[in-house]
Amino acid sequence: MAPTTCTIALATLELASTAMGLGCCWAGYFNAAATTFPPMLEALALPSGHQSFGAMMVGYPKFTYHRLPTRKMPNITWRMG
């Protein structure tokens, strides 16, 4: 269950960081290296039996957006039955 739990934790971190004015980005390539690339495994020096299930970069964004982009109203037809 660890991969699923970590994905939920990272998704929550993504939402929380945005609410706190931070920017974030999932670090999939980092996580791939953290699980397969020997120099990265050595640099991380995780305890025996431990592994990385996810990674995210968090920081202060260079650009901020003050509103959502404008969009055309969707053409929706509701039908019952």
matplotlib code that plots the C-alpha trace (Angstrom):
import matplotlib.pyplot as plt

x = [0.0, 3.0, 3.0, -0.7, -0.3, 2.6, 0.7, -2.1, 0.4, 2.0, -1.4, -2.3, 1.1, 0.5, -2.9, -1.6, 1.5, -0.5, -2.8, 0.3, 1.5, 4.2, 4.7, 5.3, 6.1, 6.1, 9.6, 9.1, 12.5, 14.1, 12.1, 13.0, 16.7, 16.2, 15.0, 17.3, 20.4, 23.3, 25.0, 21.6, 21.0, 24.4, 23.9, 20.5, 21.9, 18.5, 18.4, 18.3, 14.8, 13.7, 13.0, 11.6, 7.9, 7.6, 9.3, 8.1, 9.9, 8.5, 9.5, 8.5, 7.2, 8.9, 5.5, 2.1, -1.3, -3.9, -6.9, -7.9, -7.7, -11.0, -12.9, -15.8, -19.0, -19.5, -22.4, -24.2, -27.6, -29.2, -31.5, -33.5, -34.4]
y = [0.0, 2.3, 3.5, 4.5, 6.1, 8.1, 9.3, 10.5, 12.3, 14.0, 15.1, 16.5, 18.3, 19.7, 21.2, 22.5, 24.1, 26.0, 27.2, 28.5, 30.4, 27.9, 26.2, 22.5, 20.0, 16.2, 14.9, 11.7, 11.5, 12.1, 9.3, 7.0, 7.8, 7.3, 3.8, 2.6, 4.8, 3.5, 6.9, 8.4, 5.4, 5.9, 9.7, 9.1, 6.5, 5.2, 2.7, -1.0, -2.1, 1.5, 3.0, 6.1, 6.0, 9.6, 13.0, 16.6, 19.9, 22.7, 26.4, 29.9, 30.5, 33.0, 33.9, 34.2, 34.1, 36.5, 34.7, 31.7, 32.0, 33.0, 30.2, 29.9, 28.7, 25.0, 24.0, 21.4, 19.8, 18.1, 15.2, 13.2, 9.5]
z = [0.0, 0.3, -3.4, -3.1, 0.3, -1.0, -4.1, -1.8, 0.4, -2.6, -4.0, -0.6, -0.5, -4.0, -2.9, 0.5, -1.0, -3.6, -0.8, 1.0, -2.0, -2.9, -6.3, -6.7, -9.4, -9.3, -9.7, -11.6, -13.2, -9.8, -8.3, -11.2, -10.5, -6.8, -7.3, -10.2, -10.7, -8.5, -8.0, -6.8, -4.5, -3.0, -2.6, -0.9, 1.5, 2.4, 5.3, 4.3, 3.3, 2.4, -1.0, -2.6, -3.7, -4.8, -5.0, -5.3, -5.8, -3.7, -3.7, -4.3, -7.8, -10.1, -11.7, -10.1, -11.8, -10.4, -12.0, -14.0, -17.7, -19.4, -21.1, -23.4, -21.7, -22.5, -24.7, -22.5, -23.3, -20.3, -21.0, -18.6, -19.1]

ax = plt.figure().add_subplot(projection="3d")
ax.plot(x, y, z, "-o")
ax.set_aspect("equal")
plt.show()
